Amino acid sequence: MSTAFSRKLKATAQRIERNLIVLYLARRDPRVSLLAKVFIIIVVGYAISPIDLIPDFIPVLGYLDDLVFLPLGIYLCFLLIPDHIVRELREKAQTLIELEKSFIAGTIIVGIWLAIIFVIGAYIVRYSGS
């Protein structure tokens, strides 16, 4: 797979993920209509469901439904939500994504420090008795 294609695919996947987070936030927003919320539940449910319209093991067609139906469903949901709400929820989603990344990074750093402390402690315990 070419590097440019894989970068484009990754960017598209990240955009879909961010849009699904926006839809999740919209589902809980009281300013969003009931019709939009019904469509949101269907689209997000389809996105996280292990059952696809066309099973993934069918070559090409298996992933085609995800590449066509999911973006189309997201687009339809965004048509039902006022633009100012979508913009506000996109900012909120971006903040959540950045917070998740910083939480993961913080967890890794704390894990490294705990491992260092454990190794030093084990060394002290092992060699202090002799």
N, C-alpha and C positions, 0 to 999 in steps of 0.2 A: 504494500500500500504506500502510495507516495506521501511524502511528508506534508505537502500542502493540503492534500485531500484529508489526511488524518487530523490536521489542525482545524480545518473547516468543519469536519465531523464533530470534533470535540467542542468547538465553539457552539455548534448547533445544539448539541446535547446539553451544554451548560445553559443555553438560552431557554430550552424547553424546561429544564429543571427549575430555573428562576421563575418562568411563567407559571409552572405548577404551584410553586410556593405562593405566588401572587394570587392565584385562584383559591388556594387554601385559605389565605387571609381574607379574601373577598367573601368566601362562604360564611365567615363569622362576622362580617360587617353589616350592621343594621341598615345602612344606606343602599345596599344591593337588593334588587328586586327578587321576589320568590322564584320567578321564572329563571333568572340568571343562576340562582342558587341550585335549582334542579339540574340545569345543564352542567354546572360546576361539579356537582356530586357524580354525575354520569361520567364526565371526562376524567376527573381525578381517580374515580373508581376504576375506570378502564386502564388508566396509566399504571396503577399499582396492582391490578389484578393479574394473577398468574395465567388466567384464561384469556386467550386472544380470539378475535374473530376468525383469523386464519392462523393455525398453529405455527410457531417459529421453526419447527423442523422441516417445513416445506420450503425448499430452496427459493430464494428471492421473494416469493409472495409472502412468506412468513414474516419477514421484517418490513415488507412494503406497507402492510396495514398500520404498523406503528409509525412509519415515516409519513403516511398520508392522513390517517384518521386522527391521530393525536394532535398534530399542528392545526388541522382543520377544526377540531373540537375546541382547542384553546382559542383560536381566532373567533369562533362563534360566541364563546363565552365573553370575550373582550368586547364584542359588538353589543352585548347586553348590559355592560357595565359602563357608567358614565366615565369619560376620559379623565376628569380630575381625580376620581377615585382610583382609577388604574394607576395614574402617575404617583399618587400618594402611596399606594400599596407596593409599587415597584421599589420606591425608596425604602420602605419598611423591609421588604424582602431582601434587598441588597445589604441592609444593616444586619439582618439575621444571618445572611451568608457569611459576612465578614466576621461577625461574632463567633460563628461556628468555627471558622478557620483559626481565629485567635485562641479559642478554647482548646482546639486540638493541639495547636503549637504549644500552649501553656502546659497541657497535660504531658506532652512529650518531654518538655524541659524538666518538669517536676519528676517524671519517671527516670530521667537520666541522673538527676541529683540523688534520688533515692537509691538508685543502683550504685552510684559512687559511694554513698554513705554506707550501704550494705557491704560493699567490697572492703572498704577501710575497716569497718567494724569486725568483719570476719577475719581480716588480717591481724588486727589487734588481739582478738580473742585467741587466735591460733598460736601466735608467737609470743604472747605475754606470759604464758604458762611455763616457758622453758628457761 
